[in-house]
């Protein structure tokens, strides 16, 4: 697992921009962290790196926002209101993790889908594509620690 320190929302956004350059369509990025930790700032940087125009906001009440780009679509999920993998299945969005899509899936509150017991046997998330697990700890306007790990076939 790697760790990066971000000292501001702008640095968190810049990290997303840098990561976008190395992620071809097909990646899933799972984000965890408290409210206000910077998850959406990171998504804004990723979207900017993929040349996605328009406002990027956390889709807490809609659960899913789709943003089109030249190279694919950003499927931005927010699982905050879904408290279990069963609720995610019931909402009809589990396939975003399990089926190949032409674009990127970014899921805030991904721990609602990928719980400790789903990784127990293999040590890897139950997803079908390259996956970056990201945990952000800290406060929105201050220093935050960003831990991440990649899982690939």
SEPAVO-284136 format. One line per field, with one value per residue (C-alpha): x, y, z; residue in one letter. Coordinates in nm, 4 decimals. Each point is the difference from the previous one (the first is absolute). Layout:
N
X = c(X	...) .
Y = c(Y	...) .
Z = c(Z	...) .
r = c(A	...) .
***
This chain:
153
X = c(0.0000	0.1267	-0.0631	-0.0184	-0.0461	-0.2210	0.0006	-0.3004	-0.3017	0.2050	0.2744	-0.2596	-0.1508	0.3471	0.0618	-0.3175	0.1195	0.3340	-0.1681	-0.2367	0.2985	0.0929	-0.3509	-0.1371	-0.3736	-0.0972	0.1254	-0.2088	0.1019	-0.1517	0.0091	-0.0394	0.0259	-0.2095	-0.2331	0.2073	0.3251	0.0527	-0.1492	-0.1891	0.3035	0.1955	-0.2826	0.0076	0.3691	-0.0576	-0.2813	0.2189	0.2736	-0.2466	-0.1155	-0.3459	-0.1787	-0.2715	-0.0599	0.1201	-0.1939	-0.0513	-0.3115	-0.1184	-0.3710	0.0041	0.2480	0.1426	0.1186	0.1280	0.2457	0.1002	0.3543	0.1729	0.1580	-0.2930	-0.2492	0.0613	-0.2545	0.0119	-0.1768	-0.0700	-0.0968	-0.0509	-0.3749	0.0359	0.1028	0.0854	0.0917	-0.3624	-0.1256	0.2425	-0.1343	-0.3554	0.0838	0.1166	0.3544	0.2046	0.0743	0.2135	0.2506	-0.0400	-0.0418	0.2534	-0.1005	0.1382	0.1320	0.0838	-0.2004	0.0710	-0.1858	-0.0087	-0.0733	0.1123	0.0283	-0.3788	0.0611	0.3390	-0.0106	0.2750	-0.1602	-0.0176	0.3795	0.0780	0.0809	0.1925	0.1147	-0.1374	-0.3285	-0.2728	0.0158	0.0719	0.2496	0.3040	-0.0943	0.1587	-0.1038	0.0411	-0.0476	0.0113	0.0367	-0.0014	-0.2104	-0.1127	0.1968	0.3069	0.2641	-0.1261	0.1627	-0.0854	0.0758	-0.0510	0.0589	-0.0492	-0.1482	0.0333	-0.0572) .
Y = c(0.0000	0.3463	0.3223	0.3589	0.3101	0.2772	0.3372	0.1531	-0.0737	0.1304	-0.2571	-0.2776	0.1107	0.0121	-0.3574	-0.1087	0.1790	-0.1833	-0.3375	0.0538	0.0075	-0.3572	-0.1511	-0.1175	-0.0642	-0.3093	0.0979	-0.0011	0.2381	-0.0699	0.2895	-0.0160	0.2740	0.2162	0.2744	0.2959	-0.1955	0.0849	-0.2900	0.2247	0.2278	-0.3041	-0.0876	0.3562	-0.0417	-0.3374	0.1476	0.2926	-0.2417	-0.1886	0.3289	-0.0193	0.3334	0.1193	-0.0039	-0.2979	-0.0413	-0.2934	-0.1885	-0.0702	0.0418	-0.1349	-0.2835	0.0249	0.2770	-0.0747	0.2345	-0.0527	0.0427	-0.0682	-0.3234	-0.1341	0.0824	0.0779	-0.1880	0.1839	-0.1957	0.0991	-0.2945	0.2015	-0.0631	-0.3701	-0.1821	-0.3476	-0.1980	-0.1192	0.3594	0.0639	-0.3050	0.1184	0.3473	-0.1606	0.1327	-0.3103	-0.0584	0.3144	-0.2000	-0.3336	0.0716	0.1528	0.3549	0.2495	0.2490	0.0344	-0.0801	0.2200	-0.1088	0.2110	-0.1984	-0.3168	-0.1846	-0.0374	-0.2359	-0.1492	-0.1051	-0.1820	-0.3423	0.0461	0.0316	-0.2686	-0.2925	0.1637	0.3194	0.1875	0.1800	-0.1869	0.2095	-0.0887	0.2721	0.1874	0.1465	0.2732	0.0005	0.3508	0.1005	0.3700	0.1089	0.3598	0.3124	0.1784	0.3215	-0.1533	-0.2657	-0.3410	-0.3404	-0.1903	-0.3722	-0.2021	-0.3427	-0.1402	-0.3405	-0.1409	-0.3350) .
Z = c(0.0000	-0.0861	0.1924	-0.1231	0.2155	-0.1350	0.1691	-0.1762	-0.2200	-0.2944	0.0636	0.0251	-0.3298	-0.1599	0.1155	-0.1812	-0.3127	0.0142	0.0583	-0.2946	-0.2361	0.0960	0.0030	-0.3305	-0.0276	0.1947	0.3456	0.3151	0.2786	0.3399	0.2456	0.3769	0.2600	0.2260	-0.1203	-0.1130	-0.0282	-0.3670	-0.1968	-0.2401	-0.0435	-0.1183	-0.2426	-0.1370	-0.0787	-0.1674	-0.2113	-0.1011	-0.1058	-0.2202	-0.1601	0.1498	-0.0079	0.2325	0.3705	0.2013	0.3226	0.2291	-0.1144	0.3549	-0.0713	-0.3565	0.0736	-0.3559	-0.2299	-0.3499	-0.1691	-0.3642	-0.1270	-0.3310	0.1279	0.2026	0.2719	0.3648	0.2111	0.3346	0.2740	0.3568	0.2198	0.3198	0.0181	-0.0841	0.3151	-0.1332	-0.3115	-0.0090	-0.0186	-0.2875	-0.1854	0.0657	-0.1354	-0.3256	0.0073	0.0880	-0.3686	-0.0053	0.2064	-0.1739	-0.3729	-0.2381	-0.0873	-0.2488	0.2517	0.3679	0.3124	0.3009	0.3128	0.3148	0.3170	-0.1799	0.3321	-0.0218	-0.2962	0.0801	0.3594	0.1885	-0.0480	-0.3801	-0.0102	0.2584	-0.2311	-0.2826	0.1680	-0.3025	-0.0610	-0.1874	-0.3177	-0.3623	-0.0941	0.1255	0.3364	0.2117	0.3662	0.1484	0.3629	0.0898	0.3615	0.1133	-0.0078	-0.3178	0.0439	0.1615	-0.0406	-0.1045	-0.0407	-0.3169	0.0087	-0.3171	-0.1457	-0.3487	-0.0789	-0.3500	-0.1671) .
r = c(X	X	X	X	X	X	X	X	X	X	X	X	X	X	X	X	X	X	X	X	X	X	X	X	X	X	X	X	X	X	X	X	X	X	X	X	X	X	X	X	X	X	X	X	X	X	X	X	X	X	X	X	X	X	X	X	X	X	X	X	X	X	X	X	X	X	X	X	X	X	X	X	X	X	X	X	X	X	X	X	X	X	X	X	X	X	X	X	X	X	X	X	X	X	X	X	X	X	X	X	X	X	X	X	X	X	X	X	X	X	X	X	X	X	X	X	X	X	X	X	X	X	X	X	X	X	X	X	X	X	X	X	X	X	X	X	X	X	X	X	X	X	X	X	X	X	X	X	X	X	X	X	X) .
***
